[in-house]
């Protein structure tokens, strides 16, 4: 049993870490406060090939192993969780196109998506349908060689830059509802497609999160993902398993940054004539944080590694649930170590504290993850072994 990264993964992590430390960390807090879009960082993502992390090599992608995939999001989130979202939604959509797309769809879309010449996202959530995706109301009605799509999507990352934007729709009314759901690859230049507004957020800044309005948008039948109706829910749920590993890795990155900042501050800050790192109360916080983070990291890498062999519903849910709860605890404890300075925008902790809650909500709330885990255990789909 080997818990170490291999040589290729270590080299890849070193490259990522140098990039993050040099080009993201120095600007993250200022750009986040001013609402500046990180165009230069996004350009560097493209230069490093990161838009192709889930794209097969034959289409110009990196086709990373799953642990390396997790490393991307851990390292970038360590610098700025918000910009990791630019790659997160994109990588889920490219994975879906690579796995489920027709030969024509893959050949037409994946090379540009891998290079960053095009970007994408994924439009699932609606104002009245989040966790319950079967409750979506966006409809796609067949009209000759097109589908006519009407509905509203919300909380859509990369909405302004997605080309195409995969949209979960109902192509027929069935019982159960999921059998009538499909994914359409929508061209944002289509008449009737518009961005309603940017949603104000507590954290997760740096990438846009928007409302998307589809008003009788005509989508060619050839842009039905996979070429067959009724498979959308299966396509989306399998992508969300990968998405949970992405979220877990981001949570580890945020937690690591909080711990690093707390440890450095504890060594430097003096009270009663000595560094606060010498006080047992601070040492206990650091010990708890370090133990939680390492457990979250190993659980995330384990789930990532297992995902290469197929479905990892329970494993991905465990990683996402645990790592995101660790991020909530760690950022709070790091703020306590900093005292009043942790509440100041002059220190990184307050940004991390605002970013952490999203990981407990995104890709399915943690209560949902617990239900996924429990059902898998009860049914025998998952067991506590290797």
N, C-alpha and C positions, 0 to 999 in steps of 0.2 A: 504494500500500500504506500503510494507516494503522494504526499501533499504539496510537493514543490512544483513550481512552474518549470516547464522545459526551457531549454536555451533560447528557442525562438520566441517564446512568450515573454521571457525576461528582457530580451532585446527590444521587443515591441513595446513593453511597458516602459522601458527606459526612454525610448523615443517619444512616447506619449507624455511622459512626465516632464521631459525637457521642454517640450512644446507648451504644455500647460503652465509650467513655472515661468517661462520666458514671455509668453504672449497672451495668456489669459489672466493669471493671478494679478499682474500689475494694474490691469485696467478694469477688472470685474466690478469692484465696489463703486467706482465713479460712474461707469457706464450704466450700471444697474440703477443708481440714484437718479441719473439724468434721463433715463428712458432711451438711451442711444441704442440703435439697432447694431448688433456686432458684425457688421458687414465684413470687416477685415478678418475676423475669426472664421466666419463662414467660408470665406475665400481660401483660407488656410486648410480648412477641413477638406475642401475639394482637392487642393494640391497634395495633401497627404493621402488621398484616396479613401477618406473615411465615409464618403457617401456610398461607397460600394462594399461596405462591410458584410452585407448579407446577399450580395450579388455574385453569382457564379463567375469564375475566372473567364469562361468562354465569352462572357458579355462585358469583360473589362473590369470586373469587380475583384475585391480581395478575398471574398468567400471565407471569412475568418472562422476558425474553430470557435466553439461557444464560450470557452473560458476567455479567449482573446476578445471576443465580443463584449463580455462583461467588463474586462479591463478598460475598454474604451470609455464606457460610461462611468466607471469608478474614477478614473483619472480626470476626465473632463469635469465631472461633478465636484471633485475635490477643488477645482479651480473656480467653477461657476456652474451651479446646477441648471440655471436657466438655459444656457447655451447648449447643454446636453440634449435639451428637448428638440433642438433643430435636427439632430441626428436620430433621436428616438423614434418620432413618428415616421420619419423618412425610412428608417431601416425596417420598420414593421411592414410598411407598404411595399417596399422592394422585395422583402421576403415573400409576401403573399403573391406578388406578380411572378416571382421566380418559381414558386412552388405550384401555383394554381393557374397561372396564365396560359393562354394558348401559345403555340410556337410563334405565331405572328405577333402577339402582344409582347412576348419576351424580346424578340428581335427588334421590334420597333421602339420599345421603351427603355429596356434595361441598360444599354450602353450609355445613353445620355444621363440616366439616373445614377449610374455608377460614377461617372466623371464629375457630377455636380452641375453639368450643363442644364439639367433639369433637376428639380427637387419635387418632393411629394410629401404627403401626410396621410391621414386616415380620418374619415368623417363618420362617426358612429353615434355619438351622444346627441340627444335632442332636448329641448326645454322640458319636456314631460317624460323623457325616457333616458335614464342613465344606466344604472345597474340592470334594469329590466329591458334589455335590448329588444326582446320580442314585442315590446310595447311601442316601438317606433311608428311614426305616422307618415314618414316620407314615402310617397308612392311613385312607382314607375309603371306607366301604362304603355303597352306595346301599340305602336302606330306605324304599320308597314315596316320599314327598315330602321326605325328608331324607337327608343323609349322616351316618353314624355314624363319628366321628373318634376314633382312638386313637393316641397317640404322645407323645413328649417333645421339646420344642425348647429350645435353650440359647443363651446370649449374645444375648438378645432385649432390645434397647433400647426404652424406652417401654412395657414389658410391662404395668405396672400402670395405665397411662393409655390404652391403645389400645382404641378402640371405633369400628369393629371392628378386629380384628387379622387381616390377611391371612396365611394359613398355607399353606405349600407342602406338598402331600400327594400320595400315590399313590392315584388313583381306579381304577386297573386295573393288572394285571401284564402288561407288554408287553416286547418286545425290538425296538429299544432302549428302555431304561427311561423316557427322557424323554417318550416318546409316551403314557405312562400317568400323567403328572403334571399336577396342576391346582392352582389357588389358590382357597381358600375364605375368605370374609370372615366370621370367627368372632366372634360376640357374646360378650364376656367374662362376661356375666351367665348364660350357659348352664350348666346343671347338668353337672358333670364337668370344667369349666374351672377351673384353679387355678394360682397362682404358687408354684412349688416353693421357690425360695430366691433371694436376691440373691447374685450371684457376686462374691467379693472380687477387687479389681483393683489393679494397680500404679499406674495412672493412669486417665484418662478417667472422672473422678468428677464428680458433679453431676447426672448422669442415672442412673437405675437400669438395671442389666443383669441379667436374670433368667433362670431356668429356668421354662418353661411346661409344665404337664402337661395333656394332653387325655385324659380317661378316658371313652370312649364319649359324647363330646359330639355332640349332635344339631344339625346345621346345615341349615337349609332349602335346598332345591335352588336357590331363587331367589338364594342368596348364593354361588353358584359364579361366580367372576369371569369376565365375558364370556358366561356362559350355555352354554359348551361345554367338555366335558372334553378333556384331553390337550394343553392349550395353556399350562400353567403354567410349564414350563421356559422357553419363548420369552418369556413375559411377565416373568419374573423376570430373565432375562439381559439383556433390553433395559433394565430398570430399573437393573441394576447398572452398565451403561455410564454412566448419569447419576450413579450413586453414586460412581463412580471420579473423576468431575470434582469432586464434593462433597468427597471425601477429599483430592484433590490441592490444592484450595483451602484446606482446613483446614491442610494441611501448610505451605502458603505463609504462612498467618496465624501459625502457631506459630513458623516460622522468622523471620518479620519481627519478632515480639515478642522473640525471643532476640537478634537482631541489634541492635535498638534498645536493649535493656538492656545489651548488651556495649559498644556505642559510648558510651552515657552513662557507664557505669562507668569505661571506659578514660580518658575525659576528666577524671573527678573523682579517680580513685585516683592517688595520688602514690607514687613509689618512687625512691630515690636522688636526691631533690630535684626531680623533675619528673613530670608526668602520664605514666602508662604508655602513653597513646595516642601518645607521641612515640617509643616504642621500636619498632624495625623488626619485631621478632617479633610484636608485637600488631598492627601495621599490616597485616602479611601475612595474619593471621587475619581481620581485618575485610574486607580486599579479597576474600579467597576467599569469605567468607560473603555479601557483597553481590552478587558475581557469580553465585554459585549461586542465590541467592534470586530475582534478577531473571530468570535463565534459567528457573527453575521457574514463576515467575509468567506469563511470556510463553507458555510451553508449555501451561500450564493454560488461559489465556484463549483460546489458539488451538484447543485441543481443545474448549472450551466453544462457541466460535463455529462450529466445524465441525459440532458435534452438532445444531445447528439444522437442518441440511440432511439429517439422517438418521443411520444407524448410524455410529458412530465407535469401533469395537471397538479397533483398534490405537492410535488417537490418545488415547483416554481411558486406555488402559493405559500408554502412554508418560508421560502427565502424572502419573498416580497413582504410577507406579514412580519416576520421577525426583524429583518433589516430595517424596515421603515419605523417600527416601534423603537428600535435602538436609536435611530436618527432623532426621534422625538426626545428620548431621554438624554442622549448625549449632548445635543445642542442646549438643552435646558441646564444640564450640569456644567457645561462649559461657560454658560452665562453666569452661573453662580460663582464659579471660580474667578471670573473677571470682576465680579461685584458690579458696581455702577458703570464701569467702563464697558461691560458686556452689553449694556443697554444703549450704548452710543453708536452712532453711524460711523464713527471714526475707527471702530474695530469691526472685524469681519463677523463676529459672533451674531450680531443682530440679524444680518442677512441670512446666515445659516439657519437661525431660529425661525425665520419667516419661510424659508424654502422647505424645511423638513415636513410640515404637515401635508404637503401635496403627495408625498410618497405613501402616506397612509390612506390616501383617497384614490389616486390615479391607478388605472388598470384594474379597477375593482376595489372597493373599500376593504379594509382589513376584516370587518365582520363577514363579508362575503368570502374572503380567503379562508377564514376559520371554518365556514360551512363547507367549502370545497374540500378542505383537508379532512374534516370529519366524515363526510360522505364517502370519500375515497377509502378511508380506514375501515368504516363499517361495511362497505361493499366488498372489501378485500382487494380493491384495485391497487391500494398502496399498503405497504407494510414497513415497519421500522427495522429495516435491515439494509445490507449493502447489495 
